[in-house]
């Protein structure tokens, strides 16, 4: 990264400098980096913003090795973010993510296992936005600036935690999708023929992302989604009536009741 290009990494060769985790491709590159830490760390940080999406492909499937890198990066940042927060609710969310990452211990995962996994673009898009928000918050803290958006940070902390916790619930194995079965109900009784929509809360904060429609009308109706925090609502295709938006944390197969008018 400090030389302006991406390389495979050896997770056993790393350095924590200025509260950031730097991982090297081999022991030799680590020694070169450490010989001039300040200069090469600055170069790596600058190049990161240009190269961070270079591993994306145009396919709907994306290598999970980049997800592993984001887990490593977040584990190195989250403690500093937690310490800098004053809002008790955000601090609690940051602590929850910190504890889950420590338990999951991405450094202890076998890199070869990760490179053999494929990842859906939905999962990656969500985690990518989480990573952007957390990295921005971490950079603001290092620069003694204010965090730009507490709403975005709360959404990112929740979403990232649910993805990590899904792995913990699955004996440490990455969970790229879970099944969500939604029933539409009015006054506690099930009603049918509603069209159900959902979008990850972290993606709803950005206008470039669109909601996903469940494949059939309720009720129930079922969809596979990436673990995360979701906003769901229902629309009546005949009358145009729409339910209120409701929030659902999803880290395993779930059955959800969606209240409709």
Residue, then its C-alpha position, 0 to 999 in steps of 0.5 A: x500500500x505504501x508503494x501505491x499497489x495492493x498485495x496479498x498479506x501475511x497476517x502474522x507480519x504486522x505493526x500497530x502505529x498511531x492506533x492503526x493496524x498495518x499488515x505486510x505481505x512478507x517479513x521483508x516488506x515489514x522490515x522495509x516499512x519499519x525502517x521509515x515508519x512515519x513516511x511509509x505510514x503516511x504514504x500508505x494512508x494516502x494510497x488507501x483512499x485511492x486503492x480501497x475499492x481496487x479489489x472489487x469485481x464487476x461480478x455479483x460475487x466478491x472475494x471474502x478476503x476483503x471482508x476479512x481485511x475490514x474485520x481486522x481494520x475495525x478491530x484495530x480502530x474500535x477501541x479508540x472510537x469507543x474511548x472518544x465517544x461521549x454519547x452513552x448509547x453510542x459508547x454502548x454500541x461501540x463496546x458491544x462491537x469491540x467485545x464481539x470482534x475480540x471474541x471472533x478474533x479475525x487475526x486467528x482465522x485461517x487466511x486460506x479459508x477466507x480466500x475460498x469463500x465467495x461473498x454476495x454484493x449486498x453483504x459487501x456493500x453494507x460492510x463497505x459502508x460500515x467500514x467507511x463510517x468507522x474509518x471516518x470516525x477514527x480519522x476524525x478522532x486522530x485529527x481531534x475533529x468532531x465526528x461528522x454524523x452520529x446517526x451514521x455511526x450508530x447505524x454502522x456500529x449496529x450493522x457491523x455488530x450483527x454481522x460479527x455476531x452472526x459468525x459467532x452464532x455459527x461457530x465462527x464461520x462467516x454467514x453471508x445470508x440468513x432467511x427472513x420470513x415476514x408476516x403482515x398483521x393488523x391488530x394482531x391478526x394476519x392479513x395477506x396480499x401486501x408487498x414487503x420491502x426492506x433495506x439495510x439501515x446503513x444503506x438507507x442513509x445514502x440515496x444511491x441504494x434502493x430497497x429490495x422487494x420480497x419475491x411474493x406478496x404476504x403473508x408470509x413472504x420470505x427473503x434471504x438477506x445478509x445479516x444486519x440491521x434492516x428497515x422494513x415496510x409494506x405497501x398495499x398494491x391495490x390501494x397504495x396504503x403504506x405501513x410505517x417503517x419498522x426496524x429489525x436486527x437480523x443475525x440469524x434466521x428470523x420470523x418478523x411481524x410487520x404491522x400494517x394499517 
